[in-house]
Amino acid sequence: MRKFPYVRLSMMMFLQYAVWGAWLPMVAKYLSSPQIELEVKDWAAICKTLTEDGAKAEPSINKAFWEALANSKDANLDLFKKASTGAALDAQEQIKLSSDLQAILASAEIYKDRDMSWIQRTPKIGTLLDRLADSDKGAFTEIDRLSLNRLMFFHANPDKTVVREGGLGFTWAQIGLILGLAGSIGAVLSPFIAGQFADRYFSAERFLAVMILIGGCVKWLTAYQTTYTAWLWLSILYSVAFMPTLALTNSVAFAHMTNQQKQFPIVRVWGTLGWIAASWAFPLIWLLTKIEFQALPPFYKGEDLPNSTELLVNGLKFAGMLSFAYGLFCFFLPHTPPKKDAVEKLAFAKAFKLFKQPSFTILLLASIPVSVILQIYFIQTSAFFGAIGVPDSHIGPAMTIGQFAEIFAMALLGVMLAKAGFRWTIFVGIMAYVARFSIFGTTSLPVGVIVASQFFHGFCYACFFAGSFIYVDRIAPKDIRHSAQTLYGMFILGLGPVLGGYYCGWLGKHYAVAGAQLNYSGLWYNLAMIGLVTGIAFVVLFRTAPAAEEEGKAASA
């Protein structure tokens, strides 16, 4: 009897999803955030405008600022006057001035009514001063506050002449193409690249190593790009390399299992742990300062660095580093040779014959809308969490609540498949999307409740996607199982995400409100309705193939 290579397969899953978790949860926040570029030499002019003398010279200056300053018991007006002369500030003075200004802006009632419509991709200091001096538009916006805060922080560093913060300011339509269309191209090509080569010509583990190493190089290069065109083309190239590996890891694992129903969940759960580890490690290393350890997850806390949004791009470098380590590790995976003696040389062509099975066709048709709403979840959630008040450094860890739930759900998957069968287990996965998006849409709920609803993600993935992977492996002939997995991936990672990217762009326009913000309540309810209709259609039409039922009974025996 073959020995089950649990450790190596588990480490494969850990690294596979750590690469993904290092960059995917927060990249949309980086791509969508407007870029702020400020010159430190303008500091003296701003402080002069903010001093009492400056206010007298400019009668139209925003009076709310001075009222808040007069009412502040802690603010040091002499420090503002000193800064207005252009005199150098020591570190303690710099911190005090920054703290005072933020407190004043936060305390003034008028600043709470934000008009965001004036924001452009690269607001300059002149625009900021014009806003401050215009009594009709005097309310400070988030960008006003961010600009002044960053400017004051870098004033203590005379070697820096330009301060940059924010992301790339891409539109939601552009982000949808980068994360949707680009990713789908790789998934669509998977059956013709990964499936064919791994099924017929090369050992799967070596082909996996090459693709992962290529992907790591591309992801590292992407981190240095600032234009939409560069991001789009490099994202397409990355997807061609990385997307086939998602199905390959499943097929490599299945090839060395004697009981997929029992063994796959305990191996796949390590992928969840890899995602969690990467999502927690990235903020800890790149986004925080004054770090302290705590008893509750993610077991640390700290203050966001002043340019934390800009630093989100380092997630791509982190993914690149993990990819290099993972690619080398793949050469030590269990040998998974191709089926060179197969009767039909074109493995992907034989895989397409699975469409003759009604259950396979219905599963794929249901997977398309589910992967659409999943894609929009990945695109929008980081920005949504930021909009409801979750700090940048907490977004990744907050999203890992879903991965913790996934561990729990994966532990139950074998039992659920044995007791409820594929039909009802997959239906539960679809309904978990409906429940989560319904809570997301109820934006009046406390932030903690909305974040906690990420718990449903565990059942979204385990019951729907992991259950589907197992089902596809059950009904596919042994000589085309790599191709069958990649064919399924072509729909859930290809067609679905590209439709999701376009649909996300449409949602961005349809649910846009004043100030380049989104009506997130309407957006999430829209996705919940798509999930509900899909779930009902699936449970009515799907029937498990007899071969899968028989193998399932044998596995649970």
Phi, psi and omega in degrees: 000134181295141175277129182286116184281067188301314187296312183292320179292323178293319178294325176301312179296320180302310183289323180303313184273341172294321177300317180290314183291342181291330186234330189294318186299331188241001184294326180295324177297319179293316183291328185271336184291134179292146179277133177247130180228116184234143176262131184295334182296342179279356183303313183299319180295320180294314181294325177297320178295329183274350181281167180298319178297320179296326180292322178293324180287335180238087184301336183276005182301150182301112185289334181299326179298316184287328176295318178294322180293319180294327182277349182282130180272341187257339185294143181256099183295327179298327179292322176297318181294320179299315181296328183292340179277351182090005180294146180292142178251139175281176187300317182293320177296320180299313179297317180297315181296316179298316180296317181299313184295318179297320179294320180294313181296324181288333185275339184281122183302323186296333183285349181282340178267091190268131172255105186268001188293340182281346188295130171248176185297321183232075180295134182260170179300321181302318178297320180298315180292322177299319179296319182294323184275351183266107185293338181283334182241026195297347184295128177290141175258175176300323181291324175303310184296315180299318182298310182294320180297314180294322181296317180292323180298316184276353176297332179284356181240088186296344180283347179263119180264340180229134178251127177239139175211157182102185181254225185254351175068029178288156176283164179294329177295318178295318180296322177299322178289321181295315183267343181258294182299313182300312181295326183288330180299316178296321180292321179295325181279348185305312181299330183273341180255288185293312183299312182295312183292318183285331180278333191237331192240317187236154175295139188298322185291327179284322176296321176299317180299314182298315181295321180294318180294320177297316179299321179298318178296318181294318182294322178296316179296321181299328182300339183261005182265148181233356182256152180298317182299316180296317179297319183295311183291321178290327177292323176296314180298319180296319182294325178297326179277318190270319186303319178299335183289336179296316178285326181297320179297322178295314184290326175297316179296313181298326183296337184248016179255145175261342179214089185301321184298325180266323188273327183298316180301321183285339174275315183296331181299335177291335172295320177298316178296325177295317178299314180299313183300316180292319181293330177277322184291323184300308178298323181299321183275322192249335193250347190243155171227166182053053186283135175231147179270149182220169186281332185266153176301144004274023173072016173205161174210164180183186178259137177297137173297152184303329180250043185297325180294318178298325183286350178301334181296339179294346174299329178291320177294320178300316178297322178298316179296317178296323180297320179297317179293318181294317180301318178292322180296328183301332180292347181254008177287161177302140182294127180234088187286158176284163177265078184289340183266012181296147181295317182261116186289329180269094185297320183294330178293319178292326180297326180294342178290348177298340179296345178288343178271118184304321183296322179295316181296315180295320178299316179294319179296323177289328182292334182296303178296327178296318179289335174297309183289331175293319179298316180293326174302313181293327181286319192262336191296319181297317178292322179297314178299321176297322182293330180267005171108011178278123180298156181307316184289346182260350185295311179301307177301323179297321180289340180284354172304322178297324180288325175297318177295328179297323177300314179297314182293321179295327178294331180270349189300314181301318180293318181297319179294323181289321184272315186260339182085171183295319186303307185282330177295314179294324177299318177301320178299318179293317181294334177295325174297317181299315181296315182295312183291332176294320177289318176304319183291336179275075188291350177284347178292155176302149181303320180299322179292317180298314180295320181295335179294351173300343178304327180295339182299328179301319179281330175303312184280309187297311185286318183275298189284311179297320177298321179292320178301316180295319181297316179299319179294327181294317189267352182273139173302149187299329185278357179230023186292328173298313182293325179295319178294318180287331174295316177296319178297331179299329180274312185281336179249355183244280184299313180302308179297325180292321174294322178296322178297314178294318181293325177298320177298320178294317178299322179300325178279317185293323183255018177289142175235176183304138176088026176061025176261175181239147170278086186294332179300310179297321181298311184290323177296325177300313180292324178297321180293321176300316179297320181296313179297318179297316181298316180296316180297320182296310186292335178283321189264332188279136172225131183295136179295142181305321182297320180292323179295317181295317180293326178294320178296320179294322182292325183274353182289000000 
